[in-house]
């Protein structure tokens, strides 16, 4: 029941305003990180991956800023989402979330393709070709169910589809955790260098996000789905269940009453954004005379392998 979810409720509505400030401030910081990376690309050695990641960080940041401008939190007692301003219609809220996740999944897949290719080339091991296609398939599955479940949530004003959307993300994050654990073993064989440090940091962030999603979404999903299967509820109590809420905004915090808010989902979403921003940063020395070298993943693997050989001699 919803009473079982009370342990997840960490603040009253006034604390939501504080977290809202964090949500609004985060994209501003990410834009600063993006601008710094673009400047570094002119003077610092980097890979094609860094350029692609910087472009995608910008897209991700814009989508996330639009998503949280009218931030919403779930009421623990009723399951109804309450927003700050009550102006963003549901079709836009879900739609921009889907667009943001498309960018997110693209970042994850392109990063895994990059790090797997250069590390395996460096240590001379065959590349496990099935990893990226499997992750891509899990991304597609999660996105498809999110679009379908989000549409049914809005069209039928039914809370049941909300935890189903979250459930679809669990297999992807289990896969990411397994890949991160596998990469931890591979990175131990890579020679010590700045490139390895970048990969270790990104890998740890991937692991933290994956474990966080599984640990927070997992219990929440099964509690919510079991409760809503037995006791169906409307997403908006002011609209009859079965009626569309596509064009309506979520109710504001003024209508919350004495209820408490569950920050778990938004905490994870903010954590994901910070992890991306921190993972794409370049941590290499500036090349003399302002020149820089842009390398492919394969070239990076060869370069790091040659560094290891030179240190052994």
C-alpha positions as CSV (number, residue, x, y, z in Angstrom):
1,X,0.0,0.0,0.0
2,X,1.0,3.6,-0.2
3,X,1.7,3.6,3.5
4,X,4.6,1.3,2.7
5,X,6.1,4.1,0.5
6,X,6.3,6.6,3.4
7,X,9.9,5.6,4.1
8,X,10.7,7.0,0.6
9,X,9.2,10.4,1.4
10,X,12.0,12.7,2.5
11,X,10.4,16.1,2.5
12,X,7.3,18.2,2.9
13,X,6.2,20.6,0.0
14,X,8.5,23.4,1.2
15,X,11.5,21.2,0.7
16,X,10.4,20.6,-2.8
17,X,11.1,24.2,-3.5
18,X,14.7,23.7,-2.4
19,X,15.2,20.7,-4.6
20,X,13.5,22.6,-7.5
21,X,16.2,25.2,-7.2
22,X,18.8,22.4,-7.5
23,X,17.0,21.0,-10.6
24,X,16.9,24.5,-12.2
25,X,20.5,25.2,-11.3
26,X,21.9,21.9,-12.6
27,X,21.3,22.6,-16.3
28,X,23.0,26.0,-15.9
29,X,26.1,24.2,-14.6
30,X,26.0,21.6,-17.3
31,X,25.9,24.4,-19.9
32,X,29.1,25.8,-18.3
33,X,30.7,22.3,-18.6
34,X,29.6,22.1,-22.2
35,X,31.1,25.5,-23.0
36,X,34.4,24.6,-21.3
37,X,34.6,21.4,-23.2
38,X,34.0,23.2,-26.5
39,X,36.9,25.5,-25.7
40,X,39.2,22.7,-24.7
41,X,38.6,20.9,-28.0
42,X,40.7,23.6,-29.7
43,X,43.8,23.1,-27.5
44,X,43.6,19.7,-25.9
45,X,44.0,16.1,-27.2
46,X,40.7,14.3,-27.3
47,X,38.8,11.7,-29.2
48,X,35.9,11.8,-31.6
49,X,33.8,10.5,-28.7
50,X,34.4,13.7,-26.7
51,X,33.1,15.8,-29.6
52,X,30.0,13.7,-30.0
53,X,29.4,13.6,-26.2
54,X,29.7,17.4,-25.9
55,X,27.0,17.9,-28.6
56,X,24.7,15.4,-26.9
57,X,25.3,17.0,-23.5
58,X,23.9,20.2,-24.9
59,X,20.8,18.5,-26.3
60,X,20.4,16.6,-23.0
61,X,20.7,19.8,-21.0
62,X,18.1,21.7,-23.1
63,X,15.6,18.8,-22.8
64,X,16.2,18.4,-19.0
65,X,15.8,22.2,-18.5
66,X,12.4,22.1,-20.3
67,X,11.4,19.0,-18.4
68,X,12.0,20.4,-14.9
69,X,10.9,24.0,-15.5
70,X,7.5,23.0,-14.1
71,X,9.0,20.2,-11.9
72,X,6.6,17.6,-10.5
73,X,6.8,15.2,-7.5
74,X,4.6,12.3,-6.7
75,X,2.4,12.5,-3.5
76,X,3.2,9.5,-1.4
77,X,-0.3,9.1,0.0
78,X,-2.3,9.5,-3.3
79,X,0.2,8.8,-6.1
80,X,-0.8,12.0,-7.8
81,X,2.0,14.1,-9.4
82,X,2.0,17.7,-8.1
83,X,4.0,20.4,-10.0
84,X,5.5,23.8,-9.0
85,X,3.5,26.1,-11.4
86,X,0.8,23.8,-12.8
87,X,1.3,25.1,-16.4
88,X,3.0,22.3,-18.3
89,X,0.4,20.0,-20.0
90,X,1.0,16.3,-19.7
91,X,1.7,15.8,-23.4
92,X,4.6,18.2,-23.2
93,X,5.9,16.8,-19.9
94,X,6.0,13.2,-21.2
95,X,7.1,14.2,-24.7
96,X,10.2,16.1,-23.6
97,X,11.1,13.3,-21.1
98,X,11.0,10.9,-24.1
99,X,13.2,13.2,-26.2
100,X,15.7,13.5,-23.3
101,X,15.8,9.7,-22.8
102,X,16.5,9.3,-26.6
103,X,19.6,11.5,-26.1
104,X,20.5,9.7,-22.9
105,X,20.4,6.3,-24.4
106,X,22.4,7.5,-27.4
107,X,25.1,8.8,-25.1
108,X,25.3,5.5,-23.2
109,X,25.5,3.4,-26.3
110,X,28.1,5.6,-28.0
111,X,30.2,5.7,-24.9
112,X,30.1,1.9,-24.4
113,X,31.1,1.5,-28.1
114,X,34.0,3.9,-27.6
115,X,35.4,2.5,-24.3
116,X,35.0,-1.1,-25.3
117,X,36.8,-0.6,-28.6
118,X,39.8,1.3,-27.3
119,X,40.4,-0.7,-24.1
120,X,40.2,-4.1,-25.8
121,X,42.4,-2.9,-28.6
122,X,44.9,-1.7,-26.0
123,X,45.1,-5.0,-24.1
124,X,44.9,-7.1,-27.2
125,X,41.6,-8.9,-26.4
126,X,38.8,-9.6,-28.9
127,X,36.0,-7.2,-28.7
128,X,32.7,-8.7,-27.4
129,X,30.6,-7.6,-30.3
130,X,27.3,-8.6,-28.6
131,X,27.5,-6.0,-25.8
132,X,26.5,-2.8,-27.6
133,X,23.7,-4.4,-29.6
134,X,22.2,-5.9,-26.4
135,X,22.4,-2.5,-24.7
136,X,20.8,-0.9,-27.8
137,X,18.0,-3.4,-27.7
138,X,17.4,-2.8,-24.0
139,X,17.3,1.0,-24.7
140,X,14.8,0.4,-27.5
141,X,12.7,-1.8,-25.2
142,X,12.7,0.8,-22.4
143,X,11.9,3.6,-24.8
144,X,9.1,1.8,-26.5
145,X,7.4,0.9,-23.2
146,X,8.0,4.4,-21.9
147,X,6.2,5.9,-24.9
148,X,3.4,3.4,-24.8
149,X,2.9,3.5,-21.0
150,X,3.2,7.3,-20.9
151,X,0.6,7.5,-23.6
152,X,-1.8,5.2,-21.8
153,X,-1.2,7.1,-18.6
154,X,-2.4,10.3,-20.2
155,X,-5.1,9.0,-22.4
156,X,-6.8,6.9,-19.7
157,X,-5.8,8.9,-16.7
158,X,-4.6,5.8,-15.0
159,X,-1.7,5.7,-12.5
160,X,-1.0,2.0,-13.2
161,X,1.0,2.8,-16.3
162,X,3.5,5.1,-14.4
163,X,5.4,2.3,-12.6
164,X,5.2,0.2,-15.8
165,X,7.3,2.8,-17.5
166,X,9.9,2.7,-14.7
167,X,9.9,-1.1,-14.8
168,X,11.0,-1.1,-18.4
169,X,14.2,0.8,-17.4
170,X,15.3,-1.9,-14.9
171,X,16.7,-4.4,-17.5
172,X,18.7,-1.7,-19.2
173,X,20.3,-0.7,-15.9
174,X,21.0,-4.3,-14.9
175,X,22.8,-4.6,-18.2
176,X,24.8,-1.4,-17.6
177,X,25.8,-2.6,-14.2
178,X,27.1,-5.9,-15.6
179,X,29.0,-4.0,-18.4
180,X,30.5,-1.7,-15.8
181,X,31.7,-4.6,-13.7
182,X,33.1,-6.3,-16.7
183,X,34.9,-3.0,-17.7
184,X,36.4,-2.8,-14.2
185,X,38.3,-6.0,-14.9
186,X,39.4,-4.9,-18.3
187,X,40.6,-1.5,-17.1
188,X,42.9,-3.2,-14.6
189,X,45.0,-4.4,-17.5
190,X,45.2,-1.0,-19.1
191,X,48.5,1.0,-18.5
192,X,48.2,3.9,-16.1
193,X,47.5,7.1,-18.0
194,X,45.1,10.0,-18.2
195,X,42.9,8.1,-20.7
196,X,42.5,5.2,-18.2
197,X,41.6,7.7,-15.4
198,X,38.8,9.1,-17.6
199,X,37.5,5.6,-18.3
200,X,37.6,4.6,-14.6
201,X,35.7,7.7,-13.6
202,X,33.1,7.2,-16.3
203,X,32.8,3.5,-15.5
204,X,32.2,4.3,-11.8
205,X,29.5,6.8,-12.6
206,X,27.8,4.3,-14.9
207,X,27.9,1.8,-12.0
208,X,26.5,4.3,-9.4
209,X,23.7,5.4,-11.7
210,X,22.8,1.8,-12.6
211,X,22.8,0.6,-8.9
212,X,20.8,3.7,-7.9
213,X,18.1,3.1,-10.5
214,X,17.8,-0.5,-9.6
215,X,17.8,0.1,-5.8
216,X,15.3,3.0,-5.9
217,X,13.0,2.1,-8.9
218,X,12.9,-1.6,-8.1
219,X,11.1,-1.6,-4.8
220,X,9.0,1.4,-5.8
221,X,7.8,-0.2,-9.0
222,X,6.6,-3.5,-7.4
223,X,4.9,-1.7,-4.4
224,X,3.1,0.7,-6.7
225,X,2.1,-1.9,-9.3
226,X,0.8,-4.3,-6.8
227,X,-1.2,-1.6,-5.0
228,X,-2.6,-0.1,-8.3
229,X,-3.5,-3.5,-9.6
230,X,-5.7,-4.1,-6.6
231,X,-6.9,-0.5,-6.2
232,X,-6.8,1.4,-9.5
233,X,-6.4,5.2,-9.2
234,X,-6.7,8.2,-11.4
235,X,-3.5,10.2,-12.3
236,X,-5.6,13.3,-11.7
237,X,-8.3,13.1,-9.2
238,X,-10.2,16.0,-10.7
239,X,-10.8,14.1,-14.0
240,X,-12.7,10.8,-14.2
241,X,-10.5,7.7,-14.6
242,X,-10.6,6.7,-18.3
243,X,-10.7,10.3,-19.6
244,X,-7.8,12.0,-21.3
245,X,-5.5,14.4,-19.4
246,X,-3.2,15.0,-22.4
247,X,-3.9,18.7,-22.6
248,X,-4.1,19.3,-18.8
249,X,-1.3,20.3,-16.5
250,X,-0.5,18.5,-13.3
251,X,-2.1,20.0,-10.1
252,X,0.1,22.4,-8.1
253,X,1.5,21.9,-4.6
254,X,-1.3,24.1,-3.3
255,X,-3.7,21.2,-3.7
256,X,-1.4,18.7,-1.8
257,X,-2.9,19.4,1.6
258,X,-1.1,17.5,4.4
259,X,0.5,15.0,2.0
260,X,4.2,14.3,1.6
261,X,6.3,14.1,-1.5
262,X,8.5,11.4,-2.9
263,X,11.7,12.8,-4.3
264,X,13.2,9.4,-5.3
265,X,12.5,9.6,-9.1
266,X,13.6,13.1,-9.5
267,X,16.7,12.5,-7.4
268,X,17.7,9.7,-9.8
269,X,17.0,11.8,-12.9
270,X,19.2,14.6,-11.5
271,X,21.9,12.1,-10.7
272,X,21.9,10.9,-14.3
273,X,22.4,14.4,-15.6
274,X,25.3,15.1,-13.3
275,X,26.9,11.7,-14.1
276,X,26.9,12.5,-17.8
277,X,28.3,16.0,-17.3
278,X,31.1,14.7,-15.2
279,X,31.9,11.7,-17.4
280,X,32.5,13.6,-20.6
281,X,35.0,16.0,-19.3
282,X,38.5,15.9,-20.7
283,X,41.3,15.4,-18.2
284,X,44.4,15.6,-20.4
285,X,47.3,18.0,-20.6
286,X,47.3,20.9,-23.1
287,X,49.3,20.3,-26.2
288,X,52.2,22.7,-26.8
289,X,51.7,25.6,-29.3
290,X,47.9,25.3,-29.1
291,X,47.8,22.2,-31.4
292,X,45.6,19.3,-30.7
293,X,45.0,15.8,-32.0
294,X,41.6,14.2,-32.5
295,X,41.8,10.4,-32.4
296,X,39.4,7.6,-33.1
297,X,38.8,4.9,-30.5
298,X,41.1,2.5,-32.3
299,X,43.9,5.1,-32.5
300,X,43.5,5.8,-28.8
301,X,43.8,2.1,-28.0
302,X,47.0,1.9,-30.0
303,X,48.4,5.0,-28.3
304,X,47.7,3.8,-24.8
305,X,49.2,0.4,-25.6
306,X,52.4,2.1,-26.9
307,X,52.6,4.1,-23.7
308,X,52.5,0.9,-21.7
309,X,55.3,-0.7,-23.8
310,X,57.5,2.4,-23.5
311,X,57.1,2.3,-19.7
312,X,58.1,-1.3,-19.5
313,X,61.3,-0.7,-21.5
